[in-house]
Amino acid sequence: MGIADSKFYKKYFNQARERVPVEIIEHIDWLEQQIAQILAEIKIMEGEIECVEDRLETFLNEYYGEVGRYFGHLDKLNKRASRVNRSKIPLRREAVGFDYSVDRNGRESIEVYVQRRVIKDREIKRLFYSLAKLCHPDIAAPEIKYAKEIFSEANDAYQRKDMTHLILLEQSVMEEIEFASENHVQKLERLEKKYQLLQNLKKTVVEKKQSLKTSATYELWQKVFRERARGNDLVREIKSNVMREISAKNSILAKSRAEAR
């Protein structure tokens, strides 16, 4: 349902439609719906990014607490090897990540769905409470016209979990407060600029999300998580491989010192 279909919108703009070309009214309505949709998508993506970043930070703290000091020891051994004119011994691939087959049974899809639902529900609740504070008939400010109708629509949208319509209502209320003296041409120009800015912002957020989910850290976290679900401790295996690397390097360095004598 678009904002132009709502009762308070029809009532409020009934006279305006008689004086303003219908194309402008329709384009304003289209822009408002597009802006609300983009805002909803951005809010969900930003929530996802925040969740992933928090989980990655927790994982890295645990991972480097378990394995980090051994990687530090490997670095020191490489430096010692270079001082005795020995080429650095590369860390084998299996020490930092295994070629386990990726679990494709839908587990990740289910987690993403649940995560998106939690973020969406949280934002829907925030939007509804924001509108209730502004438009509840008992506390609505006098400058907000048709507060009762807006609150009723917000309640219906909240029951339907219609995040886009709640954003549309919030935008309309805020604009009614901030841009009360604005004519339709000015509103159209402002919405066009806002739409372009949000398109650019959405592109930036999408790129950030893709960059995060294609990072080496994310890949390692996913592997550890999948193996843990199967009952395997990948971090322990990595630690064992790193310790074997340390042992091999120590043997080579000891042999080098013996040859130097």
N, C-alpha and C positions, 0 to 999 in steps of 0.2 A: 504494500500500500504506500503510495507516494504522499508527500506532504500536502499536495494539492487536493488529495481525496479526503483529508481530515476535515472534521466539522468546523473547527475554529478557523482553519485556513480559508475555507469557503466564505464563512461569515465575515472575516476580517478583510478579505480582498474582493468582496462582492462589488463594491462601488469602484474600486481601483480597476477592475477588469473592464469596466465601461469606458474608461479614459485611456487605458494603456493598450497598445497592440497586443493581441493574443500571443503572437510569436515571442514577445519579450517575457510574458508571464510563463509560457511553456518552457522557454529556455532557462529561466530562473529556477523553475521547478526541477528541470533535468539536472542542472548544476548542483542544486541542493542535494538531490538523491545521490549523484555521483560522489560528491564531497563526503557525504555520510558513509557511503560504501567504502571509499578509500580510507577514511578515518578508522572505520571498523577493522579493515585489513591491517592497517599499520599498527593499531593497538594490539591486535592478536600477535602479529609478528614480533613486536617489541617485547611482549610478554614471553613469547617463546625464547627469544634471544636471552632475556634476563634469566630465565629458568636454566637454559643450557650453560650460560656463563657461570651461574652459581654452582651447578653440578660439576662443571669442569674444574672450577677452583677447588672444590672439596676433593675431587679425584686426584688432582695434581698434588695437593698437600699430602694425601695418603700415599700416593705413588712415590713421590720423591722422599717422603719420610722413610719408606721401605727400601727403595732402590737408589735414591739420589747419591748417597755417600759412596756407593760402589762405583757409580759413574764418575764421581770426583776422583776416586782412586785411579780409575783407568786413565783419566786425563794426566794425572801425575806420572803414571808409568810411561805414557807417550812422550812426555817431556824428558824423562830420564833417558828413554831410548834415543831421542834426537840428540842428546848431549854426548852419547857414546857413538854418534855417527851411524846409528841404526835407523833404518826407515821405520816410520810409525807402523805399528801392526793394526790394520783396520779392524774395527769392531764388526763382527759378523752380523749379518742381517737378523739371524735368529735370536740375537741377544736383546734386541730392542722391540721386536714385533714378529709374530709368527704368521705364516700364511694359512691360517685356519679358514675354512670355507665360511662365507657369511651366511648366517641363519636367515632364511627367506620364508619362514613359516608365518609371517604376518605379525610377529611380536612387536617389531618396531612401529608398524603402522598403527597397531592398537594403542601403543604408548603415546604416539603423536596425537591421535584422536582424543585420548583422555586428557592430555596436556592442553590441547586447544579448547576443549570443553570447559576445563577448570578456569582457564584464562578468560574465556568468553563469559562464563557465569559471573566471575568476579567483576568484570567491566559492566555487565548488565545491571548488577546490583548497585554499583557506584553511580551509574547514569540515573537509575530510578530514584535513588535517595537524593541525588542532586536536584532532580526535577521536583521531587516532593518538597524539598526545602524552599524552592522558589514558587511553586504553584499550588501547594495545598491550600484549599479554600480558607482555612483558619489562620494561615500566616502569610499568604501571598501579598506582595507589595502592590499598591494601587496602580502603579504604572504597567503592570503585567495584565493586559486585557485577556479575557476569556480564560483565566487561570483554572477555573473549575473544569472546563472542557479539556484543557491541556492535561490536567492531572488525571482525568478519566481516561484519556487516550494513553497516557504514560502507564497507567495501571494495566490497561488491556495489553499493551506491548510487553510489559514486564511478565505478565502471565503467559504470553506466547513466546517469550524469550527472543523477541524481535529487536536485536541490538541496533540494526540500521535505523529503524523508526525511532528508537529512543534518542539516537544521536541527532536525527532530524529535528525532533522536538526540542532537544537541548539547544541546538543551533538557533532555532527560531526564537526561543525565549531570550537567549543572550543577545541576539540581534535586535529584538524588540526593545531591550533595555539600552543597548549601546548605540544603535543606529536608528533611533526613533524618527529623526527628521530626514532620513535618507529617502530619495525618490527611487523609482524602479530602474532608471538608467544607471544611477550611481551604484545601486545594489548589484546590477548585472556586471558592471565593470569590476567591482570588488570581488564578486564570486568567481569571475574568470581568472583573476590574479591568484585567488586562493586555490582554485582548482589546479592551476599550473604549478604552484608551489608544492601542493600535496602530491602531485604526480612525480615531481623530482624527489621529494622526500621518500615516497614509496619506493622508488628505484634505488635510492641509497640504502634503505632498510633491507630490501631484497638482496642487494649485493653483500651487505654485512652478514645477513643470515647464511647466504651461500658460502661466503668466505669462512665463516665459523664452522659450518658443517662439512667443509672439505679440508679442514686443517688436520695436520698430523696428530695433534692432541685429541681431537674429536674421534679420529679413526682408531687411535689406541684405546680410548675410553670405551668405544663401542665394542671393540674386540674383548677387552677385559670384562665388560658387562655381559656379553653373550656367553663367554666361557664360564663365567660365574654362575649363570643360569643353568648351564649344563653340569655344574658341579666341579668345574676345573678352576684352579687358581693360577691364572696366567701371570700375575705379578710374581708369584713365587717361582714360576718357571723362568721368567725373565731374570730374576735375581740369581737363580742357579747358573744360567748361561753367562751372566756377567761375571760371577765368581770364577767360573771356569776360564773365562777370558783373562781375568786377573792372574790366575794360577799359571796359564800358558805364557803370559808376558813376563811374569817373575822368573820363570824357568829360562826364557830366552835371554833376559837381562843378566841372570846369574851365569849363564854360559858365556855371554859376551865378556863379563868381567874376568872369568877364568881364562879365556883366550887372550885377553889383554895382558895378563901376567906372564 
